[in-house]
Every structure is written in C-alpha cells, then in structure tokens.
Amino acid sequence: SEAPSFYKGTFELNTLKNTYLDISGWGMGEVWVNNKYVGSYWEEEKQRSILISSENLVQGKNEVVVFEMKNNQQKTMKLSETPIFK
C-alpha cells in the first residue's frame, strides 16, 4: 500500500538503559515507545536511529508504534547500543 500506515510491534528488555532504534530503510515518520513520543525520522537525514531514553522503557515487554508516511515497504526495526548514521 502507498498510503501512510501505522505499525505496531514489541521488544523485550532485561536491562534498562538508553538504546537506539535503527530506522534504516524507513522513509519518513514518527515513533512512540510505551505510549511516549520518542522522535521522528526522514530518510534524507544522515541520522538513522532514534534515541529511546531508559526512562521510556520497562523491563520485559515494550511496545513500539510507528507512523510511516512514505511507506518504503520496510516492516522491521532493530535496537542498537550506539547511534547509527548514513
């Protein structure tokens, strides 16, 4: 689908610490983790990750919601311990 879309997923954490959401391959959108807004992204920017503060995370299951406006057909994101750039 070419239309803007919402995506929802979960990830598990045992230890709470600042982490980064790798948004490589995604077009343009916004991200919420555990119902808290954590940032936006655009494929034209050199940064390819969004910082998720440990304050926005919980031990166990965390929920991520993405509003993707360009729909590059990307369906997955990964966590990273360090920021990611082009």
Backbone as a printed PyTorch tensor [residue, N CA C, xyz], in Angstrom:
tensor([[[ 0.8350, -1.1930,  0.0000],
         [ 0.0000,  0.0000,  0.0000],
         [ 0.8760,  1.2510,  0.0000]],

        [[ 0.4860,  2.2400, -0.7580],
         [ 1.2190,  3.5010, -0.8260],
         [ 0.7680,  4.4790,  0.2500]],

        [[-0.3360,  4.1950,  0.9010],
         [-0.8990,  5.1150,  1.8880],
         [-0.0780,  5.1200,  3.1720]],

        [[-0.0600,  6.2580,  3.8800],
         [ 0.5720,  6.2790,  5.2030],
         [-0.0500,  5.2050,  6.0890]],

        [[ 0.7770,  4.6010,  6.9460],
         [ 0.3050,  3.4760,  7.7550],
         [ 0.9020,  3.5010,  9.1510]],

        [[ 0.1620,  2.9130, 10.0940],
         [ 0.6700,  2.6780, 11.4430],
         [ 1.1570,  1.2360, 11.5280]],

        [[ 2.2600,  1.0300, 12.2420],
         [ 2.7910, -0.3040, 12.5100],
         [ 3.0040, -0.4260, 14.0090]],

        [[ 2.7540, -1.6130, 14.5460],
         [ 2.9410, -1.8280, 15.9760],
         [ 3.7250, -3.1130, 16.1830]],

        [[ 4.6530, -3.0730, 17.1400],
         [ 5.4350, -4.2550, 17.4670],
         [ 5.8820, -4.1980, 18.9160]],

        [[ 6.5640, -5.2360, 19.3460],
         [ 7.0690, -5.2900, 20.7140],
         [ 8.5090, -5.7730, 20.7190]],

        [[ 9.1950, -5.4680, 21.8060],
         [10.5320, -5.9980, 22.0400],
         [10.7100, -6.1890, 23.5370]],

        [[11.5460, -7.1490, 23.8980],
         [11.7790, -7.4880, 25.3030],
         [13.1220, -6.9350, 25.7620]],

        [[13.1580, -6.4220, 26.9930],
         [14.4020, -5.9450, 27.5940],
         [14.5470, -6.5150, 28.9950]],

        [[15.7530, -6.9410, 29.3150],
         [16.0530, -7.3920, 30.6730],
         [16.6890, -6.2810, 31.4900]],

        [[17.4380, -5.3990, 30.8160],
         [18.1660, -4.3180, 31.4760],
         [17.7130, -2.9810, 30.9070]],

        [[17.4340, -2.0310, 31.7810],
         [17.0080, -0.7070, 31.3300],
         [18.2190,  0.1890, 31.1410]],

        [[18.4270,  0.6240, 29.9080],
         [19.4900,  1.5820, 29.5930],
         [19.0990,  2.2910, 28.3060]],

        [[19.6800,  3.4660, 28.0900],
         [19.4120,  4.1760, 26.8430],
         [19.7470,  3.2610, 25.6740]],

        [[18.8950,  3.2620, 24.6710],
         [19.1240,  2.4400, 23.4880],
         [18.6690,  3.2200, 22.2650]],

        [[19.0100,  2.7280, 21.0970],
         [18.6570,  3.3980, 19.8460],
         [17.8140,  2.4740, 18.9880]],

        [[16.8330,  3.0550, 18.3280],
         [16.0020,  2.3200, 17.3880],
         [16.5540,  2.5790, 15.9910]],

        [[17.0120,  1.5310, 15.3260],
         [17.5800,  1.6220, 13.9770],
         [16.4360,  1.7430, 12.9780]],

        [[16.3370,  2.8990, 12.3160],
         [15.2440,  3.1480, 11.3720],
         [15.7400,  3.0900,  9.9200]],

        [[16.8580,  2.4250,  9.6900],
         [17.3980,  2.2780,  8.3320],
         [16.3520,  1.6470,  7.4170]],

        [[16.1820,  2.2290,  6.2420],
         [15.2450,  1.6870,  5.2660],
         [13.8400,  2.2600,  5.3580]],

        [[13.5340,  2.9410,  6.4490],
         [12.2180,  3.5640,  6.5900],
         [12.2540,  4.9280,  5.9250]],

        [[11.1100,  5.4500,  5.5030],
         [11.0520,  6.6940,  4.7430],
         [10.9560,  7.9460,  5.5850]],

        [[ 9.7730,  8.2000,  6.1300],
         [ 9.5430,  9.3900,  6.9310],
         [ 8.4070,  9.0790,  7.8920]],

        [[ 8.6210,  9.3720,  9.1690],
         [ 7.5610,  9.0690, 10.1160],
         [ 7.8780,  9.4800, 11.5340]],

        [[ 7.0610,  8.9660, 12.4430],
         [ 7.1700,  9.2730, 13.8640],
         [ 7.0710,  7.9840, 14.6620]],

        [[ 7.6770,  7.9970, 15.8760],
         [ 7.7690,  6.7750, 16.6800],
         [ 7.3600,  7.0520, 18.1300]],

        [[ 6.5860,  6.1080, 18.6900],
         [ 6.2080,  6.1210, 20.0990],
         [ 6.6510,  4.8050, 20.7170]],

        [[ 7.1580,  4.8620, 21.9390],
         [ 7.5020,  3.6550, 22.6900],
         [ 6.7610,  3.7240, 24.0170]],

        [[ 6.0050,  2.6820, 24.3050],
         [ 5.2050,  2.6210, 25.5340],
         [ 4.3440,  3.8770, 25.7020]],

        [[ 3.7000,  4.2690, 24.6110],
         [ 2.7830,  5.4190, 24.5700],
         [ 3.4630,  6.7640, 24.7900]],

        [[ 4.7930,  6.8210, 24.6570],
         [ 5.5210,  8.0870, 24.7830],
         [ 6.1990,  8.3960, 23.4510]],

        [[ 6.0290,  9.6260, 22.9920],
         [ 6.6520, 10.0430, 21.7320],
         [ 8.1640, 10.0880, 21.9110]],

        [[ 8.9100,  9.3950, 21.0250],
         [10.3740,  9.3830, 21.1520],
         [11.0830, 10.0710, 19.9910]],

        [[10.3870, 10.3430, 18.8840],
         [11.0510, 11.0850, 17.8230],
         [10.4900, 10.8250, 16.4450]],

        [[11.0870, 11.5490, 15.4940],
         [10.6890, 11.4150, 14.0940],
         [11.9220, 11.0950, 13.2650]],

        [[11.6910, 10.6820, 12.0330],
         [12.7950, 10.3450, 11.1380],
         [12.4210, 10.7170,  9.7130]],

        [[13.4470, 10.9000,  8.9000],
         [13.2870, 11.1840,  7.4840],
         [14.4940, 10.6110,  6.7780]],

        [[14.2850,  9.8640,  5.7260],
         [15.3760,  9.1730,  5.0440],
         [16.4400, 10.1140,  4.4860]],

        [[16.1290, 11.3910,  4.3210],
         [17.0940, 12.3580,  3.7940],
         [18.0930, 12.8210,  4.8600]],

        [[17.7910, 12.6030,  6.1310],
         [18.7110, 12.9960,  7.1990],
         [19.8150, 11.9590,  7.3340]],

        [[20.9730, 12.3780,  7.8690],
         [22.0750, 11.4240,  7.9840],
         [21.9330, 10.4940,  9.1820]],

        [[21.1580, 10.9040, 10.1910],
         [20.9680, 10.0210, 11.3410],
         [19.9720,  8.9220, 10.9870]],

        [[20.3130,  7.6950, 11.3220],
         [19.4930,  6.5200, 11.0200],
         [18.9950,  5.8300, 12.2830]],

        [[18.9340,  6.5760, 13.3850],
         [18.4620,  5.9810, 14.6300],
         [17.7790,  7.0350, 15.4860]],

        [[16.9330,  6.5600, 16.3840],
         [16.2270,  7.4290, 17.3220],
         [16.5860,  6.9670, 18.7290]],

        [[17.0110,  7.9050, 19.5660],
         [17.3310,  7.5860, 20.9550],
         [16.0520,  7.2640, 21.7200]],

        [[16.0790,  6.1470, 22.4390],
         [14.9950,  5.8140, 23.3680],
         [15.6030,  5.8620, 24.7640]],

        [[15.2290,  6.8700, 25.5220],
         [15.7450,  7.0420, 26.8760],
         [15.2890,  5.8910, 27.7630]],

        [[16.1470,  5.4910, 28.6890],
         [15.7950,  4.4050, 29.6120],
         [14.5310,  4.7380, 30.4040]],

        [[14.2390,  6.0290, 30.5800],
         [13.0280,  6.4480, 31.2970],
         [11.7530,  6.0310, 30.5650]],

        [[11.8530,  5.8050, 29.2530],
         [10.6890,  5.4210, 28.4490],
         [10.5670,  3.9110, 28.2710]],

        [[11.4520,  3.1510, 28.9090],
         [11.4720,  1.6980, 28.7500],
         [11.0640,  1.0000, 30.0350]],

        [[10.6160, -0.2360, 29.9020],
         [10.2820, -1.0660, 31.0590],
         [10.9840, -2.4110, 30.9100]],

        [[11.2560, -3.0560, 32.0450],
         [11.7890, -4.4130, 31.9710],
         [10.6860, -5.3160, 31.4480]],

        [[11.0550, -6.2270, 30.5640],
         [10.0620, -7.0980, 29.9490],
         [ 9.6140, -6.5400, 28.6150]],

        [[ 8.3170, -6.6300, 28.3600],
         [ 7.7680, -6.2870, 27.0450],
         [ 7.5410, -4.7840, 26.8830]],

        [[ 8.0930, -4.2260, 25.8030],
         [ 7.9190, -2.8260, 25.4340],
         [ 7.1920, -2.7690, 24.0950]],

        [[ 6.3440, -1.7660, 23.9330],
         [ 5.5890, -1.6250, 22.6890],
         [ 6.1140, -0.4420, 21.8790]],

        [[ 6.2740, -0.6370, 20.5830],
         [ 6.6740,  0.4410, 19.6770],
         [ 5.5780,  0.6190, 18.6290]],

        [[ 5.2250,  1.8870, 18.3780],
         [ 4.2550,  2.2330, 17.3400],
         [ 4.9380,  3.2020, 16.3850]],

        [[ 4.8190,  2.9240, 15.0950],
         [ 5.4370,  3.7500, 14.0620],
         [ 4.3530,  4.2520, 13.1160]],

        [[ 4.3740,  5.5550, 12.8420],
         [ 3.5230,  6.1170, 11.7980],
         [ 4.4340,  6.4290, 10.6220]],

        [[ 4.3560,  5.6200,  9.5760],
         [ 5.2030,  5.7480,  8.3810],
         [ 4.4090,  6.4690,  7.3040]],

        [[ 4.9400,  7.6000,  6.8320],
         [ 4.2210,  8.4180,  5.8530],
         [ 4.5950,  8.1130,  4.4090]],

        [[ 5.8100,  7.6090,  4.1580],
         [ 6.2420,  7.3650,  2.7750],
         [ 6.0300,  5.9250,  2.3350]],

        [[ 5.9990,  5.0190,  3.2720],
         [ 5.7870,  3.5980,  3.0110],
         [ 6.8060,  3.0220,  2.0350]],

        [[ 8.0420,  2.8350,  2.5190],
         [ 9.1200,  2.2310,  1.7350],
         [ 9.0800,  0.7060,  1.7680]],

        [[ 7.9690,  0.1430,  2.2000],
         [ 7.7830, -1.3160,  2.2890],
         [ 8.6520, -1.9560,  3.3690]],

        [[ 9.2180, -1.1610,  4.2510],
         [10.0110, -1.6900,  5.3620],
         [ 9.0600, -2.1730,  6.4480]],

        [[ 9.3780, -3.2920,  7.0830],
         [ 8.4780, -3.8450,  8.0980],
         [ 9.1580, -4.1060,  9.4390]],

        [[10.4870, -3.9960,  9.5180],
         [11.1740, -4.3050, 10.7710],
         [12.1230, -3.1810, 11.1740]],

        [[12.3780, -3.1100, 12.4720],
         [13.3740, -2.2100, 13.0510],
         [14.2020, -3.0290, 14.0240]],

        [[15.4250, -2.5710, 14.2890],
         [16.3030, -3.2510, 15.2400],
         [16.7090, -2.2700, 16.3220]],

        [[17.1350, -2.8010, 17.4600],
         [17.7010, -1.9760, 18.5200],
         [19.2110, -1.9470, 18.3580]],

        [[19.8210, -0.8450, 18.7950],
         [21.2670, -0.6870, 18.7240],
         [21.7510, -0.0230, 20.0070]],

        [[22.9550, -0.3610, 20.4320],
         [23.5240,  0.2680, 21.6270],
         [24.1640,  1.6130, 21.3060]],

        [[24.4050,  1.8820, 20.0240],
         [25.0480,  3.1260, 19.6030],
         [24.2230,  3.7800, 18.4980]],

        [[24.3610,  5.1020, 18.3220],
         [23.6350,  5.7670, 17.2390],
         [24.1340,  5.2910, 15.8780]],

        [[23.2720,  5.3720, 14.8860],
         [23.5930,  4.9190, 13.5300],
         [23.4540,  6.1010, 12.5750]],

        [[24.4410,  6.2560, 11.6930],
         [24.4340,  7.3270, 10.7010],
         [24.6470,  6.7390,  9.3200]],

        [[24.2530,  7.4960,  8.2810],
         [24.4670,  7.0800,  6.8840],
         [25.9350,  6.8760,  6.6370]]])
